[in-house]
Amino acid sequence: MDLRQKKENEEIEQRILKAEQALKEAKVKVYLLGKFDPAERKDFAPVPEKYNIGGYKMYLRKETLNAFLKMREAAEADGVELKIASAARNFDYQKDLWNKKWTGYTIVDGEDLSKSISDGRERFKKILEYSAVPSASRHHWGTDIDINNANPKYFEGETGGKVYDWLVKNAKDFGFCQTYNLKGENRPTGHNEEKWHWSYLPLARTFTEEYKNLVKEKDISGFEGGEFVEGEDLIKNYVLSINPDCL
């Protein structure tokens, strides 16, 4: 083989490798953006009905579910009941949640936001207090769960307070971390504190890093108010603005 042919072969091989890498990254991005059906993936499993709240089918990554079941058993031994209020939510599911808040179908803080906040950007920011836009929700990944009740008032009560105290003390032993802690010096931006939202770190850390490297703002679209993504620096200020212990 002459040098020219050898060089051509090497160039072809490099193009193939780049194409394979691009395909791999595209598949990862589809996953990170939640554009798949968890029920059709072999790495997801249904949450047993007796451990979920809501009466509908929920799915999680198998690793996340197994870790939760172990944590739930330990909590039960201490007199604390843990159930899953929300699990994996793909793009379409998150879009439905978001759009209902945007249009006023779902009441937020006692208000129909489509009437109480006419300015689109301000409405966008208001919904972001507790809801991620589709394509930017950690619930897409099957690693994040809402435990018992996604309402701050629940955790202000005796039962919720006991649940939260147990989680703060023990959840890390099972790989879970409170994703959105109280905002302050270490987390100045992002969603409000959510005592119910916990991430399974052995998987979520990897997906967070991949999201940082692969997803761009232009990938976040296809929902009501999507025109306001530009200017909010959503990836930096929301997706990556989480409890430092979870990074």
GIQUIDA-V164618 format. One record per residue. OMEGA is omega as a letter, one per 30 degrees, with the letter a starting at -180 (* if undefined). D_FIRST is the distance of its C-alpha to the first C-alpha in Angstrom with 1 decimal. Layout:
omega=OMEGA d_first=D_FIRST
omega=OMEGA d_first=D_FIRST
This chain:
omega=a d_first=0.0
omega=a d_first=3.8
omega=l d_first=6.7
omega=l d_first=8.2
omega=l d_first=6.3
omega=l d_first=6.5
omega=l d_first=10.0
omega=l d_first=10.9
omega=l d_first=10.2
omega=l d_first=12.3
omega=l d_first=14.9
omega=l d_first=15.3
omega=l d_first=15.8
omega=l d_first=18.4
omega=l d_first=20.1
omega=a d_first=20.5
omega=l d_first=21.9
omega=l d_first=24.3
omega=l d_first=25.4
omega=l d_first=26.2
omega=l d_first=28.1
omega=l d_first=30.0
omega=l d_first=31.0
omega=a d_first=32.2
omega=l d_first=34.2
omega=l d_first=35.7
omega=l d_first=36.9
omega=a d_first=38.4
omega=l d_first=40.1
omega=l d_first=41.7
omega=a d_first=43.1
omega=a d_first=44.4
omega=l d_first=46.1
omega=a d_first=47.8
omega=l d_first=46.6
omega=l d_first=46.6
omega=a d_first=49.3
omega=a d_first=49.9
omega=a d_first=51.5
omega=a d_first=48.2
omega=a d_first=46.1
omega=a d_first=45.8
omega=l d_first=45.9
omega=l d_first=49.4
omega=l d_first=52.7
omega=l d_first=56.2
omega=l d_first=58.8
omega=a d_first=61.7
omega=a d_first=64.6
omega=l d_first=67.0
omega=l d_first=65.0
omega=l d_first=64.6
omega=l d_first=67.1
omega=l d_first=67.2
omega=l d_first=67.1
omega=a d_first=63.7
omega=l d_first=60.3
omega=l d_first=58.4
omega=l d_first=54.9
omega=l d_first=53.1
omega=a d_first=49.9
omega=a d_first=50.6
omega=l d_first=50.3
omega=a d_first=52.8
omega=a d_first=55.2
omega=l d_first=55.1
omega=l d_first=55.8
omega=a d_first=58.6
omega=l d_first=60.3
omega=l d_first=60.4
omega=l d_first=61.8
omega=l d_first=64.3
omega=l d_first=65.5
omega=l d_first=66.1
omega=l d_first=67.9
omega=l d_first=70.1
omega=l d_first=71.1
omega=l d_first=72.4
omega=a d_first=74.3
omega=a d_first=71.8
omega=l d_first=70.5
omega=l d_first=67.0
omega=a d_first=65.8
omega=l d_first=63.1
omega=l d_first=64.3
omega=a d_first=60.9
omega=l d_first=57.4
omega=l d_first=54.1
omega=a d_first=54.6
omega=a d_first=51.8
omega=a d_first=51.6
omega=l d_first=54.0
omega=a d_first=56.5
omega=l d_first=56.4
omega=l d_first=56.7
omega=l d_first=59.8
omega=a d_first=61.4
omega=a d_first=60.6
omega=l d_first=61.7
omega=l d_first=65.0
omega=a d_first=65.8
omega=a d_first=64.8
omega=l d_first=67.0
omega=l d_first=69.9
omega=l d_first=69.7
omega=a d_first=69.3
omega=a d_first=71.9
omega=a d_first=70.7
omega=l d_first=73.4
omega=a d_first=76.1
omega=l d_first=74.8
omega=a d_first=73.2
omega=l d_first=70.7
omega=l d_first=70.3
omega=a d_first=73.9
omega=l d_first=74.4
omega=a d_first=71.3
omega=l d_first=70.8
omega=a d_first=68.3
omega=a d_first=64.9
omega=l d_first=63.2
omega=l d_first=66.1
omega=l d_first=66.0
omega=a d_first=62.3
omega=a d_first=63.0
omega=l d_first=65.9
omega=l d_first=63.9
omega=l d_first=61.2
omega=a d_first=63.8
omega=a d_first=63.2
omega=l d_first=60.6
omega=l d_first=56.9
omega=l d_first=55.5
omega=a d_first=53.2
omega=a d_first=49.6
omega=a d_first=51.0
omega=l d_first=52.8
omega=l d_first=51.9
omega=l d_first=53.6
omega=a d_first=50.5
omega=a d_first=48.6
omega=a d_first=50.9
omega=a d_first=51.5
omega=a d_first=54.7
omega=l d_first=58.2
omega=a d_first=61.6
omega=l d_first=64.2
omega=a d_first=67.6
omega=a d_first=68.5
omega=l d_first=66.8
omega=a d_first=70.0
omega=a d_first=70.9
omega=l d_first=74.6
omega=a d_first=73.7
omega=l d_first=72.5
omega=a d_first=75.6
omega=a d_first=77.7
omega=a d_first=78.5
omega=a d_first=76.1
omega=l d_first=73.2
omega=l d_first=73.9
omega=l d_first=73.8
omega=a d_first=70.5
omega=l d_first=68.9
omega=l d_first=70.3
omega=a d_first=68.8
omega=l d_first=65.4
omega=a d_first=65.4
omega=a d_first=66.2
omega=a d_first=64.0
omega=a d_first=61.2
omega=l d_first=58.7
omega=a d_first=59.1
omega=l d_first=57.4
omega=a d_first=54.7
omega=a d_first=56.6
omega=l d_first=57.4
omega=a d_first=59.8
omega=a d_first=57.5
omega=l d_first=60.0
omega=a d_first=62.5
omega=l d_first=65.3
omega=a d_first=64.0
omega=a d_first=64.7
omega=a d_first=63.2
omega=l d_first=60.2
omega=a d_first=59.7
omega=a d_first=61.2
omega=l d_first=59.7
omega=a d_first=58.8
omega=l d_first=60.6
omega=l d_first=64.1
omega=l d_first=64.7
omega=a d_first=64.1
omega=a d_first=65.6
omega=a d_first=64.4
omega=a d_first=60.7
omega=a d_first=58.5
omega=l d_first=54.8
omega=a d_first=52.9
omega=a d_first=50.9
omega=l d_first=48.2
omega=a d_first=46.7
omega=l d_first=48.3
omega=l d_first=47.0
omega=a d_first=43.4
omega=l d_first=44.2
omega=l d_first=46.1
omega=l d_first=43.2
omega=l d_first=40.8
omega=l d_first=43.4
omega=a d_first=43.6
omega=a d_first=39.9
omega=a d_first=39.2
omega=l d_first=42.4
omega=a d_first=43.6
omega=a d_first=47.1
omega=l d_first=46.0
omega=a d_first=45.1
omega=a d_first=48.8
omega=l d_first=50.7
omega=a d_first=52.4
omega=a d_first=55.9
omega=a d_first=59.3
omega=a d_first=59.4
omega=l d_first=55.7
omega=a d_first=56.1
omega=l d_first=57.5
omega=l d_first=54.3
omega=l d_first=53.4
omega=a d_first=55.4
omega=a d_first=56.0
omega=a d_first=52.7
omega=a d_first=52.9
omega=a d_first=49.8
omega=a d_first=51.1
omega=a d_first=54.8
omega=a d_first=54.8
omega=a d_first=51.7
omega=l d_first=51.0
omega=a d_first=54.7
omega=l d_first=55.6
omega=a d_first=57.3
omega=l d_first=55.4
omega=a d_first=55.8
omega=a d_first=53.6
omega=* d_first=50.6
